[in-house]
Amino acid sequence: MYDVFLSCTSTDVKIAERLSDYLEYYNITTFVANSDIPEDVPWAQGIAEAIRNSRMMIAIYSEDYNSGTWMDGELQTAVEAGIPILTFRLSNVPYGETKADILKSTLYVDATDDIEGKFIALYEEVCNLLGMPIELAQPASEILADKEPLKVTAPAPSKKEEKPAQKDEKPSVEMQQEKA
């Protein structure tokens, strides 16, 4: 059983691994397909079983995630399993049709400007969704100091690119905190 299934594309697996290390520091168990599916288990089977055996999913949303059809199946499996989905937005690219149907109603943490800097907000939201006590969180740079630094940065939004205005979309964690 896992606390969190980390759904990501192969281009975002380094982010997923860093996030996994961060969450596991706080004893939140995670599943990352690239490192957790045994070699003798078919990929699709391993992913489906892991989602069904997780308490929640984090969708690491990027441009590649949006265009990936494999991600649609992962999201649908999470919906069918009845587990909550939290979106970690690395991109302001509007959701594709299938993803919009699922992700527009989920909470999200906006990491378009600072990926690792948003790990604390993500950790706190995971704890809230799982009903776990929140420890005083430390910055990722302190917890992951012995790991190779994340070399991926979120692209700056272009002037034409705006965050999608999705009907019935829930506000980001930061927006919710500002209102409180």
N, C-alpha and C positions, 0 to 999 in steps of 0.2 A: 504494500500500500504506500502510495506517495501522497504528500500534501499538495504538491504543485506539479502539473504537467506543463513544461515550457514548450510552446508551439512556435517554431521559427523555421525560416528557410535556411538552406546551407550557407548562404552569404551572411547570415546573422548568427551563426552557431557560436562564434567567439563571444558575442554579447550574452547569449544564453548560458554559456559556460561560466562567465564572470558572474552573472546574476545567480546562477546555481550556487557557486562558491559563497556568495554573499548571503543568500538565504540559508544555506546549510550551516553557516557560522552561527545562526540563531536557531539551529535544530529544526529547521523547516526542510523536510525531505523533498527532493526534486527529481524529475525525470527529464533528461535531455536525450533524444533519440540517438544522436550520433555516438554517444558514449555509453548508453544504458541498454540498448537492444543487443542481446547475445547474438553471436555470429550464426548460430544454428536456428535462429527464429526468423521467419519471413518478416520483412520490414513492415508491411501493412498489418500483420497480426500483432507484432510487438507494439506498434503504436496504438492500435485499437484497445488492446488489453491494458496498456499503461494509462490511457485516458479513462477507461472504465474503473481503473483501480487508483484513481487520483481524486482528491477532494475538491480540486479546482484547477482551472487552466489559466495560464498567462499567455496571451497572444502577443508575440513580439512583432508589432505591426510596422512594416516598412514598404517601400515601393515594390520590392520583390515579393513580400508576403501578399500584397494586394493582387499581384498578377499570378500568383501560384495557385493552381487548381487543387493541388494536394492539400492545401490549407483549408479549403472548403470542406473536405471530408473530415479533417480533424475537428473543425468547429461543429459540424453536424453531429459527430460522435459525442462531443461534449454536451451539446444540447439534448441529445437522446439519453445520455447518462444522467442528465439533470444536475450537472455540476456548474457552479458559477464560472464565468469567464471575466477576467480582468485584462484590459488591453494596455500594453506598454507601447505608446505611439512614438516611433522614431521618425515618422514622416507625416506631413500634412496632406498627402495625396488622398483625395476622396476615396471612400470605400467603394470597391466594386459591388455589383448588384447583390451577389450571394452573401458577401461579407457584410454589407450594409444591413441586410435582413437580420443578421445575428448581432453584429457589433454595435449597431446604433443604440441599442438598449443596455449596453454594458457600461460600467464605470471604466474610466481610463486614467492613466497617468501620462501626461504630456512630457516626453523626453526629447523633443525636437531640438532643444537648445543645449542639453547637457545630460548625456545618457547616464553615466555613473553617478552624477549628482542627484539623480532622481531615484536611486536605489532605496533611499530611506523612505520616501513617500510610498514607493511600491511595497516595501516590507510592511509598513504600517497598514496599508490597505489589505494586504494578504492576511495579516493578523486579524483585522476586523472581519473579513469574509469567513475566516476559519474559526472565529471565536476564540482566538488565542490571546494571551496577555502580550502587550507591547512592551518590550524592553527598551531602555534608552538606546536608540540606534546610533551607530558611529558611521562616519562617512566611509564609502567604499575604499577610498585611498588609504585609509588606516587599516581596515580589515584585510584588504587584498594587497598590502604593501609587498609581500613576498612573492606575489604573482607577476607575470609579465604584464605591463600596462596594456590597456585596451587601446588599440591604434585606430579604431573606427570612430569616426565622428559623424554626428547627424548632419546632413546637408542643411545649409541655411535656406529658409524658404525664399523662393523667388518672389518678385513683386506680383506676378500673375497667380502664384500659388497661394491659396488661402485655405484655412481650415474649413472643411465642409460643414455647412449648416444642415445637419440632419434633423428631420422632424422627430420629436420625442427623444432626442439624444440626451443622455445624462451628462452633467458637467464633469469636468476633470476633477481630480482630487484637490488640486490647487484652487480651482474655482470654488469648490465646496468649502474649503477652509477659509477663503477670503470672506465668504458670506457669513460665517459663524461669528 
